[in-house]
Amino acid sequence: MTSHLERCHSIVLSGPVDRVFPLFSPIGETLWVEGWDPEFLHPQGRETEQGMVFRTAHGDETTLWACADWDPVGHRVRYVRVTPDSRFGFVEVA
């Protein structure tokens, strides 16, 4: 049986947006998320860009991520994430 669940969460950060927005990129999250170690699949570079694909692991679960929208000037990014046999979702940072 499948189910649908929506969650929304807001975080308010102190500091200039140009300093805090990069913390929500795959590399930026390594600075504050314990155990976050993205493996970059496409392209091989580590720069955030639209269409990039990377993988993360936590315990026995592997999650595939794709950057669906990337607007660094407007400080907005949207990721699609899939944890096979478990979850599918979107993560948007603005």
C-alpha positions in Angstrom: 0.0 0.0 0.0 1.3 3.5 -0.8 0.6 6.7 1.0 1.0 10.4 0.4 2.5 12.7 2.9 3.4 16.4 2.6 5.7 18.2 4.9 6.8 21.8 5.0 9.5 23.1 7.2 10.9 26.6 7.5 14.3 27.5 8.8 15.3 31.1 9.5 19.0 31.8 9.4 21.0 34.8 10.5 23.4 36.2 8.0 23.5 37.5 4.4 21.7 35.2 1.9 24.8 35.0 -0.2 26.6 33.4 2.8 23.8 31.0 4.0 22.3 29.9 0.6 25.4 27.8 -0.4 25.0 25.8 2.8 22.1 24.0 1.1 24.2 22.7 -1.8 25.5 19.1 -1.7 29.0 20.3 -0.8 27.7 23.0 1.6 25.7 20.5 3.6 29.0 18.6 4.4 29.8 21.6 6.7 26.8 21.1 9.0 25.1 17.7 8.4 26.8 14.9 10.3 27.6 12.0 8.0 26.6 13.8 4.8 28.9 12.6 2.1 27.5 13.0 -1.4 28.8 10.9 -4.3 28.7 12.8 -7.5 27.4 10.8 -10.4 26.7 13.4 -13.1 28.6 15.5 -14.0 31.7 14.3 -12.3 32.4 17.8 -10.9 31.2 18.9 -7.5 29.6 22.2 -8.5 25.9 22.5 -8.1 24.1 22.8 -11.4 20.7 22.0 -12.9 20.6 18.3 -14.0 23.3 17.2 -11.6 22.8 13.8 -10.0 24.4 12.5 -6.7 23.9 9.8 -4.2 23.9 9.7 -0.4 23.8 6.9 2.0 22.5 6.7 5.6 22.5 3.4 7.3 21.2 0.7 4.9 19.4 3.3 2.7 20.8 4.9 -0.4 19.1 8.0 -1.8 19.5 9.3 -5.4 19.2 13.1 -5.8 18.8 15.2 -8.9 18.9 19.0 -9.1 15.7 19.9 -11.0 16.0 23.7 -10.7 19.1 25.8 -9.9 18.9 29.6 -9.6 21.8 30.9 -7.5 21.1 34.5 -8.4 17.5 34.2 -7.1 18.7 32.0 -4.2 16.5 29.0 -5.1 17.2 25.4 -5.7 14.9 22.4 -6.0 16.0 18.8 -5.7 14.2 15.5 -6.5 15.1 12.7 -4.2 14.3 8.9 -4.4 15.0 6.3 -1.8 14.1 3.1 -3.6 11.3 1.0 -2.0 10.7 3.8 0.5 10.4 7.5 -0.4 10.1 9.9 -3.2 10.1 13.7 -2.6 11.1 17.2 -3.5 13.3 19.5 -1.4 13.1 23.2 -2.2 15.3 25.9 -0.7 14.4 29.6 -1.3 
